[in-house]
């Protein structure tokens, strides 16, 4: 929306496409309703689907997040031309990652 209001052509094309898609979907929804609702299985959560404890799921997700950040950082280091000032030290990154991985399952397992 900001791009369209700023006068950028790609923003305008995106807005027109989005509005056209919404309009077309709304018009043909009665025809597609049975198909659209056929996959409705209620509320499903990963522990139910994978038949694992929520703490294990949270631990695995935390590991995945830490791994994604590590991979992103390695990619940045490979392609950067200079080291940014004020970059966090390795020990702070390791401490934060450890806290995330250890506390994630505990927080996910708590009952509201």
N, C-alpha and C positions, 0 to 999 in steps of 0.2 A: 504494500500500500504506500509505503514511503517512497519507493521508486516511482510509482505511477504519479503520485502527487508532485514529486520533484521534476516530472516531465521526462523521465527516462522511458524510452520506447519499450525496452524489455519488461519494465514494471507494468506498463499499460497492457502489453500483450498477455502477461501473466494474469492480471486482473480480469481481462476479458475472457481468457480461457477458463479461469476458475469460476466466474459467474455463469458462463455458458454450461460448464459441466454440472454445476449445481442445478441449474434450470432443467437441463436435459434429464438428469437423474430424477428430479422431482416429478417430471412429466411421465416418465416410463416406470416409476416405482410401482404403481398398481400391477403392472405386468410382471415385474421382477420380485414382488413381495414374497411369494412362496419360496423362491430360491434364496433370497436374501435372509430369510428367517430360518432356513433349513439347517444352518450350522449352529443355531443358538443352543448352547449347552449350559447356560447359566454362568455363574461366576466360577472361573477356574483359576487356581493359583499353581505356581510351579511345584510346590511340595505335593499337591494332589496329582498332578500330571506325572511327575517323575517318581512318585511314591517314596520320597525322601523326607527326612526331618527338616523343618524350616531353618534350623541352625546350620545344617550341612549346606543347604542351598545358599544361605547368606555367606558362608565361608567361601564357597566356590565363586560366588559373584564378586566378593571382595578380592579374591585372588585374580579373577579376570580383570577387574578394574586396575589393580596394581600392575598386572602384566601389560595392559594396554598403555598405561602411562609410561612404563619402562620402555616399551617398544617405541612410543612416540618420542621420548627423550633421546633414545639411541638414533632414531631417524633424524631428529633435529641436529644432533652432534655431527652426524655424517655430512649434512648439507650446509651447516652454518659457516659463515665466513669469519665471524668474530664471536668471542664469548661475551654474553650480555653481563653488564654490571649488576651486582646484587643478586646473582643466582644463588639459590639455596644450596647449602653445603650437603654433601652426600649423607652425613650422619643424620641431618634433619629429615631428609627424604626417607631414609631407612626407618627412622623412628616413627614417622607418620604412617608409613606403609604397614609397619608392624602393629601399630595401634588399630588401624583400620581392619586388618585381617583378624586380630584377636577380639576386638570389641563388636565387630559386625554381627557375628552369630549370636552373641549375648543380647544385643539390642533387638535383633530380629525375633528372638525367641520369647521376649517379654510379652506378657499379656497386657493389653491396654486397660 
